[in-house]
Amino acid sequence: MFLGIDIGTTAIKFAVIADGKIKFQQTSPVTTYREQHMNYQRATELLAVLKVGIQSIPKDMREALETISFSVAMHSVLPWGEGLDDAIYIWSDTQAEQTIAAFKQQAVASAFYQRTGTPIHPMSPFAKLLYFQQQARFPERTHYYGIKELIMHYFTGEFVIDYATASATGLFNLLERTWDDEILAFIGISKQQLAPLVDTTATFSLEPSAATELKIPATATVVVGASDGCLAAYASYIATDIPNSLTIGTSASVRKVTTQPTFDSTNQNFCYYLNEKYYVTGAPSNNGGCVLEWASQLYADTPTEFFENLPNALKQSPIGANGLRFEPFINGERAPLWQADVTGTLKNIRIQHTKEDMIRSVVEGILFNIRTLAETVNVTDNLSLSGGFFKSEMLREMTADILGVDCYLSDYNEPIMGLYYLIYGRQITPAPIETIALSLENHEQYTEVFKNYFSK
């Protein structure tokens, strides 16, 4: 049996798979702390949640485990050394905002992006480490790891990081597949302060202490795995044969599986390694389902009430929300703006506008921004969908109509399935796929609204 573990910024997901079928799955929440510009998790807490989650897998399945592998959230930094606390700074940490704004003005910024495929933004470990070094925040010999290195150390006794997760750090030379000497020198750190690099399918022996504590076979093999974004895109591709995918969870991302690295210095798409054959290119947004969660607090007494009434509210306002325009950048924005300090805006509001108009404008704003991302990544045909946003049939239909492409939904589009495909290939029972066909009439109306939607 195979155990896939997906470690995200809000939860850890577990799934046991055998013969291409999911036999067991569960989700355990994790805590993120926010203090001004600092967004972080605790390493000890993350490990504790991980251990409890594995120990709660049915005994017979645990005892039959043969392979364990990991998907992790990108862009995490864990300063590691004697006397340091266990904060893991995650992608949404914005301490480096001013540092990276100044760095963008330097000539090397574009060159560093072209070598790494990581956009120049406060989210990246490059930005965080540059800030830490400028502030002399940590001792000179501090090691800088992340979630993947922490987990691998517990399970194998070794600090290692896979190429996919490393390629989202802004420190990894994508073509040479090494830590980039010039970038490290610019920051002022050495390769010895980072974990050794391995390919995404590299295998390791299980640490005996972990086997004993978790009550799993000491013979189980550990596969290092990859990053959640790359694995979600790969899962969508294998499950549906569609290279283009859209995930909307808390945040959002449009991705494309390609066989060649692709860079765009103007729009700064990301381009990350997956395996010897594939790269994943795309554009991420800070403002996905979290914007709807925010709206649910404004327009209903409870989130449950809001989401139950959402389809009806959307039907009570026409396409274009009677002229309301909502720019959804309430968390700053990555693509297409790459501006951490940009803010959201509700424009054209008049006394005749209703609550339903406002709700529709919020949804349209989210999806028009996604349309901008899709154009950035040059997605012009079929699109595979994943994420909690698409639990709503109405939202699935609006997505197809606004983007102007037929969309497809499969239960096998998640990062854990990407891990399984990465290790075992296509040895899986085909899953049912729901088709969401676009309405050309609605698409034409949305296109008229979109023409000047984000104009100043």
N, C-alpha and C positions, 0 to 999 in steps of 0.2 A: 504493500500500500504506500501511497504517496501523501505526504503532508505538506501543503502549501500554506505559507503564512504571509499575509499582506499587512505591513506595518505602516499605517497612515498617520495623519496629524490629528485625527479625531477618534480613531478606533483601530484595533487590530482584528483582522479577519483570519479565521482558520477554516481550512477545508481538507477533508480526507477524500482522496480519489483513488478508485480502483477500477481497472478495466474501462477507463474512459468515462466513468460515472461518479458523480459526487455522492459519497456515502454519508458524509457528516459535515455540517458547517455551523459556525457560530461567530458572533461578533462581540468583542469586549471593548468598551469605551476607554479612552486614555485622556488624561488631563493636560491641557495646554495652559500655561500661565502667561499673563500679559501685564507688563509693568512699563508704562509709557511706550517707548519704541521697542522694548524687548518682548519677543514672543518665544517661549521656550517650553520644553518638556524636561522631565527629570529622568535620568538614565536608570536610577534604581527603581523608580515607579514603572517605567516601561518594561524592564525586565521582570518585575513582579507580576504585571498583567500578563505578560507572555507566558510565564511559567504556570500561572493558574489556568490560563486558557488551554495549554497543552495537557495539564493534569486532569482537566475536566472532559477530555475526549474519552469516549467509552473504552474500557480496559482492553477489550479484545482487539480493538483497532490500534490502540497504542502499541500493543505487543506484536502487532503484525507490520509495523512501519518499517519500510526498507529505505526510503529516501525522504529527506527534508530539504526544503528550499525556501528562499525568502524574496519577497518584493518589499521595497522600502520607498518611502517618500523621498523625493529629491531635495537637494540644497540644505542639508543639515550639517551643523558644525558642533562637535563636542570637544572643547579644550580638555586635555587629559594630562594629568601630572600630579605629583605629590602636593597636597594642600589645596587643590582646586575643588570647587563644588561640581555637581554632576549635571549642570544645565546643558541641554542640547538645543542650540539655537536653530529654529526651523525656518522654512522658506519665507514665512510672513513676518519674520523679524526685520525691522527697518532701521536698526541702529546706524547702518552704513549709508543712509540716504544722502547726507551732505557730502560724505567722502566720495561716493560714486558719481554724484552730480559734478564734482570738480574733476574727477578722473575722466569723465566723458569728453572733456574739452582737450584732452591730451591726444597727440597723434597716434600713440600706441593702442588706444582703445579699440579702434577698428581692426587693427592687426591681431590683437588678442582674441577678439570675437571670431575672426576668420580662422584662427588656429584651433579654437576650442569648440565652436558651435554653441557656446553659452552666451545668451544676451547679457549686455552690460547693465546690471540692475542690482539693487540692494538685496534681492533674494539670494544671490549666488554666494557660495563659500568664498570665492575670490573677493567679493565686496566685503564680506564680514572679516576676513583675515586682514585685508588691507586696512580696514578701520581699527581692528584690534592692535595691529602693529603700530599704526600712527599714534594710538592712544597709549602705547606701552601697557596694554591691559593685562597681559599674562607674562609669566617668566620666559626668559629667552629660549629655554630648551623644551617648552611646552609641545606636546604632540597634539595634532589636530585630526580628530577622527570624525565619525558621523554615526548615524543609526546602523548602517550596514556593518561597519567595523566593530561596533559594540556587540551586536548580535553574533557575529562570526567569532568574536573572542570568547563569548560565553559557550557557544556550541563546539568550538574546535580548539580553543586555546590560542588562536592566532588572530592578530589584527590584519585583516585583508579587506580590499574593496574591489568590486568588479568594474570592468570597463564602462558599463552602462551608467552606473551610479556616479563613477568618477567623471564621465563625460558631461555631467551636469554641474560640475564644480567650478568651471572656468579656469581650472588649473591643468587640465588634461589635454595634451596634443592629440587631436582626434585622428590624424593620419599616421602619426608615429606610434600612437598608443602607449605613451609614456607621460609622466609628469613633465610639464614644460619648464625647462631650465630658466629661460628668460623671464617667464611670468613669476616663478618662485623667487628669482633674484630681485625682481621689481618689488615684490611684497616684502622680501627680507626673511624668507624661511628656506629650509633645505628639504630635500627629498626624505631625509631621515626622520623628519617630523611628521610625515604622512605615512599612511599604510601602504604596503606593497600592493601592486596591481595584478589582477588575474582576470582571465576571460570569464564570461557569464556562466559557462557550464563547468567551470573548474570544480573538482570534487575534493572533499576532505573527510578524514575520519572523525567520528563523534568523540568529543571529550568524555572520558569515563565518568567524571563527576556530574556532567549534565545528564548522561544516560541514567545514572542512579537517582538523581533528584527528580527527573521527569518520568521515571519508570517506563523508559522506552528501550528498545534493543540496543546494546552497545555496538552491534554490527551495522546499524543504520548509517547510510552515507549522507553527508551534507553537501549539497550543491549550492554555490554562493548565490546564484540567481541574478536579478537585475533590478531596475527601478520601476516604480509603479506606472509611470506614464508610458514608458517603452513597452511594458508588458501588457497594459490595457490595449494599446494600439495593435500589438502582435496578436493578442487574443481575438480582437475584432476581425483582423485580417484572416486568421486561420478559420474562425468559425463561420465567416460569411463570404470569404474570397473577395472582400472589398478592402482595398488598401487605405481608404479614407475613413477616419472615425472622429466622432465628437463625443466627448465625455462632459457632462455637466453634473457635478456633485456640489460641494461647497464652492469650489472654483470651477473653471471650465477650461477645456483645451481642444483645439482642432489639431489632428495629427494625420500624418501620411507615412506609411511604410514604404521605403525606397531602397534601392540597391546601391545608390551613390550618395555621398554626403552633399547637402545642398545648403548654400549660405546666401544671405541677402543682407548686405551691410546697411541698407536703408531701413528695412522693416525689422531686421534682426529676428528672423525666425530662429527657433532652436533647432539644433541638429545633434542627435545623440546616437551613440553606438548601441546596437542590440546584440548582434552576434557576427560571425564571420561573413554572413551574407547580407544582413539588413541593417539599415539605419532608420531612425524615426525622426522626422522633421515636423515642425508644427509651430503653433502660436498659442500661448496660454493667457487666460484672463483671471484676474482676482475676483471677478464679479459674476458668479454663476448662481447656484441655488441659495447662497447666503443672502443675495439681494431679495429673493422671495421670502426667506425667513424674516428678514428685516421688515418687509412689507406686511407680513402676517401680524407683526406686533403693532403696526400702525392702524390696520384696517379691520381687525377682528379682535374679539375678546381672548381667543385662544388660537394657536396655530392649527389645531384640528378643525375648528370652525372655518378658518380662512381657506384651507385646502379643500375642504368638503364643498364650499361655496364657490371656489375658483372657476370651475367651468361655467356656471351660471353667470357669474360676474363678467367673464370675458364675452359671453354671448350678448350681454346687455349694452355693450359699447361696440361701435363699428370699427373696422380696420382703420388704423390711424388715430384711434382714441379721441375723435372729435378735435383733432389738431394738437393735442398734448404731446410733448416730446420729453422723454426721460432719458438722460445720459446716465448710465448705471455705475459711474465710477466712484462709488461710495467707499471703496477700500483702496483708493489710488488705482493704478492700472499698470499691468505689464503690457503685453501686446494689445492693441497696435501702438500705444502711446509711449510705453516705457517711462511713465512719470509717476513716481510714488506719491507726489503731493497733489495730483489732480483730484478734483472733487466731482460729485454727482450734481446733476442739475435737473429741475423740473421746469420746462419752459412753456410759454403761451397759455398759462392757466387763467381762466376767466370764471366769473361767478356762475355761469351755467354748467360748468363741468361737474361731473358726479364722481362719487367714490369709485364706481365701476370704470369710468374713464381713466382715473388715476391707476387703478389696478392693471387695466389693459396697457397703459403706457409703460408701466414697470416691466411687464412681460415682453412687450415689443422692444423696449430699450435693451434688455438682456440679449434678445435674439438678433436684433439689428447689429449689436456689437459682435456677436458670434459670426454674423454674415461678413463683417469686415475681416475677421480672423480667417474665415474660409477663403476669402479672396486673396489674403496675404499668402496663404499656403497653396493657392491655386487649386482648390477643390471645386470642380465643376460638374461632378457626376455623383453617382451613388455614395451614400454615407451611412456608416454603421453607428448606432447610438448606444450609449451606456451611461449609467448614473441615475441617482434618485430623482432627478428632475423629470425623467421620462416615465415615471409611474403614472402620470396623468395623460390620458388619451388626447385631450385637447392640446396639451403642450407638445406632444409628439406631432400632431397635425400642423400646429402653428410653425414648428421647426421646419418641417418639409416645405411648407408654403413660403416662408420667409427666405429660406436658403435656396429654394428653387430646384431641389433635388429630391428624388425618392430616397426614403430612409428605411433602415432595417434594424430590427431590435432582436437580440438574442440573449438568453440568460448566460451564455458562455463567453461573454465579452469582458469579464473582469480580470484583474492582474493575476490572480491565482491560476486561472485557466491559462494565461500567458506563460506562467512558469511551467505548467504541465506540458504545453506544446513545445516550449523551449527545450525541455529535457527528453520528451518522448515522441515529439513530432505529432503527426495527425492521427495517432492511434486513439480515436475517440468516436463515440456514437454521435452522428449528426443531431444537433439540437433544433427544435422548431424555431423558425425565424418569422417574425411578424413584419409585414411590409406596410409602410406608410407612404402611400402615393401622394404626390403633391397635387394641389388644385391649381391649374394654370391661371384660372380666373383670379383666385386669391393672390397668387404670386405676382401677377401684373399689378394689382392694387398695392400690395406691399412694396413693390419696386418703386412705384411713384412716391410713396411716403419716404422710402429710404434715400432717395436722391439727394436731399438736403438735410438729412436727419442730424448729422453731427457737425453741420456747418456753424461757424461762429457768428 
